[in-house]
Structures are given as C-alpha cells and as structure tokens.
Amino acid sequence: MADVYDRLFMMCKRRGIVYPAFEIYGGTAGLFDFGPLGAEIKRNIQNLWRSFYVLREGCAEIECPAITPFEVLKASGHVDEFTDLLVKCQTCGSSFRADHLVEESGYEGAADALDAVAIDGEIAARGIRCPECKSELGGATPMNLMFSTEIGPGSGRRGFLRPETAQGIFTNFGNLYRFFREKMPFGCVQLGRGYRNEISPRQGMLRMREFGMMEAEIFVDPLEKTHPRFCEVKNEMITLVPASTGRETGMTLGEAVSKGVIVNEALAYFMNFTKEFLFAAGIKEGLLRFRQHLPTEMAHYANDCWDAEIHSERFGWVECVGIADRSAYDVEAHMKSSGCDLSAMRRYDEPREIVRKRIIPDMKKMGPLFKGDAAKVKATLDGMDGEGVCGDVELDIDGKKYLVPSDSYRVEKVTEKTIGERFVPHVIEPSYGLDRIFYMIMEHAFEEGEKEGEPYTVTHLKPSIAPIKAGVFPLVSKDGLPELAFKIDRTLRSFGIQTCYDESGTIGRRYARMDEVGTPYCITIDHKSLEDGTVTVRERDTTGQERVKIEELPSFFSKNALGFF
Amino acid sequence: MADVYDRLFMMCKRRGIVYPAFEIYGGTAGLFDFGPLGAEIKRNIQNLWRSFYVLREGCAEIECPAITPFEVLKASGHVDEFTDLLVKCQTCGSSFRADHLVEESGYEGAADALDAVAIDGEIAARGIRCPECKSELGGATPMNLMFSTEIGPGSGRRGFLRPETAQGIFTNFGNLYRFFREKMPFGCVQLGRGYRNEISPRQGMLRMREFGMMEAEIFVDPLEKTHPRFCEVKNEMITLVPASTGRETGMTLGEAVSKGVIVNEALAYFMNFTKEFLFAAGIKEGLLRFRQHLPTEMAHYANDCWDAEIHSERFGWVECVGIADRSAYDVEAHMKSSGCDLSAMRRYDEPREIVRKRIIPDMKKMGPLFKGDAAKVKATLDGMDGEGVCGDVELDIDGKKYLVPSDSYRVEKVTEKTIGERFVPHVIEPSYGLDRIFYMIMEHAFEEGEKEGEPYTVTHLKPSIAPIKAGVFPLVSKDGLPELAFKIDRTLRSFGIQTCYDESGTIGRRYARMDEVGTPYCITIDHKSLEDGTVTVRERDTTGQERVKIEELPSFFSKNALGFF
C-alpha cells in the first residue's frame, strides 16, 4: 500500500499540482515542475509570506541574480564549507551521501556533524555496503554542493548558482542602510530560488536541487536585540525542544527569554512570527515545534539557532524553517573580503566630546620614506589609537609591511566631537524552505475519506492558499445558465479571483473535483438565479449552502478568499 | 551631459530601484539587483501580465526549474544553434560580439544574420580593430551562450541554465493537454528567469545575462489558427512594419489578416493583446510598433514572427516582445527525441468509419524469426498502411533492420470506427522580455522638470505599476497625528496596499520624494482629521487634492491602485 506521500503525489500529478521535471526524458532526480494548480499554491504561499514580512513587518524586498561570482561565495564560506561527504561504490560507481547511509543504518544523533574520518569509522563499524549492489564502499570525500559555471563564455571567470538568497542581501547592506535612511533595526527579504547540487536526492519534494526559499535578514544593533512589538506577543505559548534537555516543552515567549532558553527577544519574536505564518498557511497546531540546534550542529559564529519542525506522517519531524542569530559574521566577512565599509552608525542623543590620542605623522619624513605608499601609511596611522604607541611602529597594510621610525611621528592628545559610533550590524535570519512548507501544507490538508461507498478526497486548504477560489457551475448547459455563469466567472476574475468554470457532469461530480484540489467555495447558477439574481454558494468543509446576490460575490470572495491580514 | 539612461539609472540607484549586482566586489557585467522599490515594480508588471494572460485569457501558469538536462536543449536546437560569433583581440585578449562590432561600424541591416565567413569579411573590409587597444582581431568563432553546469557533483551529467522558459512548457505538453481535458486550443504561460551567457554585455538593463521572461505558448490546431474573440478586436488599429515594405503603416487587425500581412487570426489577436498589455503597463502610444522579421532573421520553422518594438530616447527602437507562429517545430522535436507521444486528438463530430488495408502478421512464423523483437516488429506492421505492400518487407526500427518475408504476413481490408485523428499542435508564442519592458516603462514615465527653480522629477507610473501606492504623512509630528497616520498606514497595508509612512521634512519635500518614485497618491493627516475623520488625498499628476473619509481609503485604493482589469 502506497503511503501518504505516494498517494498525495499521485493526486498532485493527476490534478496538475506537481510533476516530476523533464519526465518525458526519464526525469531528473531533485527537480520538479509545478503544474497549473501547484504554481498557484506556491504563489499564494509566497504572497501570504509577503503579507507577513513586507506589509505587516515593514521589511524591504529585493531580487538578486542566482548567478554569483566566486569572490562572494568565497567570502561567505560556501566555497570552502558548503560540502557533504560523498562515498562511491567501488564496484558499480553509484554515489551516496555518507551521512544519510550512516543515519539509515540506525545511527542516533546528527550524522551530518561527523567528519570524514568519523564517517569512515561508522561505515566500517556498521558494515554499511552499497545500497545498489551490496559491494564495498570507498572512503568519504567532501564534495562541494554548489552548481558551478563560467560567467562569460570562454572567460574562465568562475561563478556559482547561489546556495541561498541571503548573500544578495548581505552584499547590499550599504544600499539598504541608505534606503532605510540609516535607521536601525530594519529587515530585508528575498524570495527566490536556491540551488544545492545534491549527491543523490531521494526524499522527493523534501530534497530538491533547485528549490524555493523565502529568507529574511533582520539587521539589528548588537546592543539592542529587542523588538518593538515583543511586548504584544510575550504571553504567546510556543512549543520548544531546547538543546539542553532535548525534550518537548511548552512555555511563553517571555518565559523562554527570561530563562535564557531563547537567547534574545528579537529571535523569540521571529520564532513566534514564524509560528503565526505557518498556522495561517494551514499547518496544524500540535504538528509544529521549535528545536534548538545542538552545539555540534550550530555554525561556530551563531549565537543561537532554532529549526521550526513540522510533523509529517511519512517523514516524521521535518526542518522547514531555520531561525538563527548569525551575529556579525556575514557582514564582517564581506567587509573584509571586499574592502568596503558595511558598518552602521549608533547615533548619540547629542554629540559627545571624545578625548583620544592621535598619531600625527611628519609628512616631510614619510614622503621620502614610503613614496607612493605614504598616503596609505598616513591613513592607517590616522585610524589608529595612539594610546601606548612609542618607538618604531611596524605596520601591515594589505599584507605589505612598513616600518615607521620613531622620529617620523608624534602622539598628541586631541578632543574630537562625534555624533555616534560605528558598529557592524548583527543579523537575525528566519530562512524558510518553500517546497517543504508546500508539501507539509498539502499533507496536513489532505483528507482521504469515503462518500457513498466510494473513495472521496477533500483537501482542506486555507482559502488564501487554495489555487482556485471558486468553482462556477451552471446547473444545466442550457436555458441561458451557461451565459450567466460565464459572466459571473469573468467578473470574479476581473477582481483577481481565480475561478474554475465547469459545466460537465453532475453537480456532485463537479463538487468532488473541486474538493479534491481544495477549492473553498462552489457557486451554482440555477433557474432561480435568472429570476432573482442570487446563486448558491457551497462551502467545502461544512458543505453548507447559502444564497448570495450575484453583485455581492466579488466582495464575498475578496473578504473570504484573498490572503490579506 | 549624461543621457536619459544614465540620469534615470542614477535615480534608480539612489532611490532603491536598481543596483549593479555585487557592486562591493566591483560588479559583474550583465547582472543587476532589483532594490526594494524595483522589485515591487517588477512584481507589479508580472501581476498585471498575469491578469491579462491567466485571469482574462484563461491560460494555465506553470513553474519549471532553470536547470535543464542536456537532452532537452539538444532536442530544442539550443545546444547546436544558440550561439553568437565571438572575436578575440590578438593582443589584449578582450572578447567581443562580432556582429555588434560590425553594426557599430555602420553596417546597415541585421549583422547577427551573417555567418563567420561573412563577418570576418566585414571586419577586414571595414578595418575594425579591438575597441580596447586598437590591435588586430582574430577570426570569428561561434560560442554557445548557455551557462553550462553539472547535475550531481562529480556525476559528469551535463546540464544548462535554461535560455528560455518555453521548453518547460513544451516538454509538459502531455500533462497540460490532460489538465485541459484534451480540449484545444489552450494556453500555458511561465514567468521566470532565463539565462544567456553574453560575451560582453554593454547595454545595461537591455542586455542582461540573467533576465526576467514572461512567455506564453498557445497550443492550436494547425487547421484552426483562429481565436474565439478575434471578432471583438478586428477593428483595432495597430502600427506595423511589414517585412515586404520595411515602412511603418497603420491598419486594422482585420485588414492585416485579410491582406495576408499577418499570417493568421491567432497571431494577430496576440499582437493586439500585447499592445493592450503594454499600454496598460505605461508604454506611451506612438512609441510602440510591430516589426515583422525579415526572411533572413526568421527561424526556418516559423510561419511568421513580429517583434513589438518600443522606442527609447537612448537606444532607438528596442525589441521587447517577440510574437511568433512557431508551427509544430518544438513539440515535434521533443516527440522525436524523447520517443513520447505529444500529439493531440481532433475529434470528429461523430465517429467515422474508415476503410483501410491492414498488415496481419503470422505470429507462428514471426516468433521463431525475430524472437524477442517479434512484438516490436508486429507493432510496427500494425501501425503501417497496408496499401500497396507486397513481397518481402524491409523495416528499420530504431536503427535496426528487419526483413519480413512475404509468407509471414497478409494484407486485409478492414473497416474501423474512429472518433478522431491525431495531430501535432502548432504553437503561437508571445515572449516578453521583462527587464526591457521595465526599463521602457521607467523611461516613458520619467519626467525631469523644475519647480521653483530647482530640478524636480516626477515618474508618471501607472498606479497599478507604482511600487508605493500611497505616501502617508502626519502634517506635524505631534498632537496625536503620527498615531492616527500610523493606524491608517497599517490599515491600508492590511488590504494589500503598499504604503510609505513619512514624517520627516516639509510636506512639499515629502511630496517630492514620492513624485520621484512614482507614488500616485499622498495622504496627509492634519488636525481636521482628528475632528471629522477625513484626510487629504493628493494626486500626483494633477496635484489636485480632495478630502476623503478615512474609512473609505481601502476601497479608494483597491479601486484606483491595484492592478485588476
């Protein structure tokens, strides 16, 4: 018996929701097409997310290319660290992700945190052999997971497809800071595709090589990791699995922060925001929890990191959103690599006088000594704190060494007026996996039942997520009913409401087709409609019916089925 | 003096509309970031386009991966033919597009239609040298323009980034045909990114390596290239530049089709549809024309092809949309390469009896003769027309030859009932370049004037395209006005209306900031608002003001500034 994933996927394929990509050519693992209804669902999820992050929270949204030059991803650490351990079968040549083989053999814990030596040890100790041909496996080798390409044909200039949309936001920090008129905190989001060249993707829609992401980067002052609206949500309950206990526990956000379970208010606020979004999108209460990263899982620079995990009947708890306090890591990395200043200014309430020791170079001596580099040496000395500086000073500027003799400078106490101090922003990052959320919404909504002895499927999508908002049915295909139904259909569409006009088969059969793909309302136009200008609106979940005036339909649907907050 | 492109781009950069991508790393030619306002404009153009093609025209929308396996693009012809001629400087090593150098030297006509020998001839005859260092150029070499990559790290499986979104639609024809319950004609669209690894992109936003596309593929019966609503538009005027005369001329669509200037009604319908969309998006009348491809430009399989050209003050006439009758080329190519049936059925009004000659193999003889291949040979004979077949029959199946002796089959006259006949669909393809349309809308909207002796810019974007629908201004930052303004701001956002809350500077300065980025309306909250619940709404283009009740604002904006038809 096929399990829920297989049955759901069969329905999705049959009804134009998801197809395996390039299927007529045998398909390509890890790539999927979103069919006419699936693409609508995906867009509805994106638009709901936008209404949370852009309209409600006031984040800016930007769009950057997927093609990314080498330097950017070298700076971010992806060139060196975005790897999985690959093992190859010595006999049939098949490739596998080493940590997946170890996990599937029953290893408890996070196998993806093991290094090559430890993985080789586990493979030997557990007697793991090639899943395809049962032969011996080779040693584990780290393999970079970015899709690599060349920018400019024949140019030799290396680039990659972005592994995440976040880097486009970090590299734009300066532009964004100006856009927000140099006021912190602010958030910027990007919705778009990310790429991960998986070694052997096997979990269907959960492990895609090209996938949808929705990422927010909230830039905050490291001294103020709070949120102006935290007080409004501090009594909200949230289900946590703290790293310290590993056990599921419910508590309020306020409690979690004050007890130090969640590291700061800003992070806690966005965990709650994530919860609200996921419930609004159709994730079932009780099937969502937040699991804290174990020290072995967490990136070295992160202050704290939680995964929103959603429960699947097929896959168990699945990581769908990661919410991390990434400290200043990303912005600092790009400052260092690009040489551009990406700092922000912490303005004082009023200008302050600061007394400091300045190094004053004697340019008459510096000029002959350093020639063309003299200005650079001067600028470096200008930027230094003169406290304690004496004797000959050795400088290292961009890897080149300079010796500044003691008689070519003096140290002087100066009083300067300053309006603030510069700092590198910290980043709170909620990062959402669109396709996993898509699948989970579908699985939670999918109800396989019976009606009059026949299998009957209802997909209980939220109206804002449903790909079709209204089925439009003339009761019979004559007497002017199709013409009136068609007019209603056109009118609803003119208000941005996606419909499905259908005049074939019994009304029951038409309801069934709409119930299966999650259409929340069906409108039936009958002979009475011609007389009194009303139609029957039938609600999917209750199957209740009411008569609605035709001219009230647009506002009925705008209110009930379009996704604003 | 900077020209309009440069001045506009400076404004776009300053105001968060478009940035050069990866600028802190020195930028990458042909890649751009859309800033907070630019990403909104882009999405608004996409959503307006959707309201035309998906909501109004009833097309399905799908989403396919950008990563595409080799086989698909081999079949489509891109592996062999998606090339430009590259010339390299013998001295400094810079690369150039040969046809661009020839065009820039004053060549009249389409230099991109010249082959390598002809281009080399032109370069020699015109004495064209390296634009960078004035040295001699090497010979022209065809260079494939697809970004190439590997699917699965270390797998050796070649793939490309899609050069167009269309192939994802063609390869899904079977799925789409079922989705539309096997009824023709139907349309399918895809909005997404395309990739073209330009040799040396130099025209800014007009020649991007990663760009937005909006493509529609209308599948039609080759015997019926009409459109059900052609009669509604046949008297619409359209500006044409037919290949036969090369001169701009206005005529009605009906006239253009009946005179054979446009090859069929379906193509003419979508040319007009394109015109309507572009005007709705803000392209100025008089600055749009449709130019027919010259025989040398047109793909060999195309029946007819027109470019919608929009006039730019900087670039002259720019191709922004291509509308082609691509015949059965694409679907046939994928049928042949994949071996899958992608044909459609032309149903007869009632079943017909057809008398045909069938070849009946004698399986007692075929079995021993062809062993494991016997079934394949039988299937091939079954599919053949028996008319005129006699003697030994030689078959070629997948490159393997079989000799069927005369005594192993007989030919028989049979009467068969058939409900229709199969055909390969033809495709009408309107294909839109999103970024070029974006730039043209901006250029047409951009008005640089003066106000009180100071430069003053108004960008006359259509309300549906404008990134911000309303500026929300408390007259002063006290007396409870900011609180009321903030509440109005939140309410509008809850209806999906993007706003910009601003309380800094004079009202005039705030209007100026909004005028520059094309905000159609500004709302000012003053002391009277506290008393009578009304606010001032100021219209950008007329600068006229009216008092509107606060509770009527959401419907005012839904009606005036959201982009439904």
Interface residues (C-beta under 8 A of the other chain):
Chain A: G16 Y19 A21 F22 E23 I24 Y25 T28 A29 L31 F32 D33 F34 G35 P36 G38 A39 E40 K42 S51 V54 L55 R56 A60 E61 I62 E63 C64 P65 A66 I67 T68 P69 E71 V72 L86 S95 M143 N144 L145 F147 S148 T149 E150 I151 G152 P153 G154 S155 G159 L161 G168 T171 N172 G174 N175 L176 R178 F179 R181 C188 R193 Y195 N197 E198 I199 S200 R209 E210 H334 S337 S338 C340 L342 R493 S494 F495 G496 Q498 S504 S558 L562 F564 F565
Chain B: G16 Y19 A21 F22 E23 I24 Y25 T28 A29 L31 F32 D33 F34 G35 P36 G38 A39 E40 K42 S51 V54 L55 R56 A60 E61 I62 E63 C64 P65 A66 I67 T68 P69 E71 V72 L86 S95 M143 N144 L145 F147 S148 T149 E150 I151 G152 P153 G154 S155 G159 L161 G168 T171 N172 G174 N175 L176 R178 F179 R181 C188 R193 Y195 N197 E198 I199 S200 R209 E210 H334 S337 S338 C340 L342 R493 S494 F495 G496 Q498 S504 S558 L562 F564 F565
